[in-house]
């Protein structure tokens, strides 16, 4: 086996949104490393930002809304169980790992880590998975189809990685383990360190002590994944002429089970000539990229608020997307959790970009009399000749009324909630 190179470099700080890329700027990282080659980043995050206790993390494996898997290995004999789990092995027992998917939807520290990657499109971010392992624990040598930042929480983990053309997997295993693994690099990650890996780079991590690894994964839709979604969307929206197959002067057949050639040709022609309209493609694209995780769960607020009460609290605390919400936009539409929300405007673009709106940002976007408009209270009379400012405010109120009706509806559904100072 090729000897591995130990990577031990420590870089001076160059913080970007709380992430330390060393001497490399974000622009340089994206140009030279993203989807191209790995990068070891020492002290990538403050260790205190990923220091949730191991026992606290393990408790999430008991929850129905967290996808969890328990992986054990004994002398190359691998096993995997799906959660939730009533009980787990002791951390003193060696060679086991629990994988907790979508932790950014349930754990504040995981969500804060996800927000730190705001320099990348939200449509590309998948989730933050946390693995908790006892000494010797891991998931074997494998490769992923997506970019991933492997951030070390508690303890130490030794990573080995390399690029190889042999992507064959072992047979009769519960995991996709590589048949052959030829690492070229090796490093031990301490709390706060990170290893970035592009897609299809082989890697293996083994816990040197009970530890946690926080994996920020980025989704890259495949052609088949999107087309399957799009064709379902198109099937519900087929428009245009709708001729029906006809076979006048049909001849008697002796092969009743055989597909008639004319029928087959007509159906093939319809399929091959199908061309979806651009708006339908754009609609499917927005729905696809804003679709929340299958096990995402939104709950209505425990206390019901009137529209006026909601606006008052929004102006005091600001608004934020629920951690499970996905919000994206283009030049024509804004989508939230698989549905069109509204046309783009500065307020919605800001909410989608930041995933929150501070109270002062919200106030700047509001017309002065928005509170009255939202509460359906009578608004004062506007003189279009002598009170131009009032006329502008009235127009602004009319434009914002449907938008804030939509945001209030999202709040009632649980996909948008109040921001608070502790998140700033």
Helices and strands as residue ranges (DSSP letters): E 5-6, E 15-16, E 19-20, H 26-32, E 39-41, G 47-50, H 54-59, G 60-62, E 68-74, E 77-82, E 96-100, G 103-105, H 108-115, G 122-124, E 125-133, E 148-152, E 157-162, E 185-189, E 194-197, E 202-207, E 211-218, H 223-235, H 261-273, H 278-290, H 307-317, E 319-321, E 327-329, E 334-336, E 339-342, H 346-354, E 356-357, H 359-365, H 370-374, H 388-413, E 416-418, G 421-423
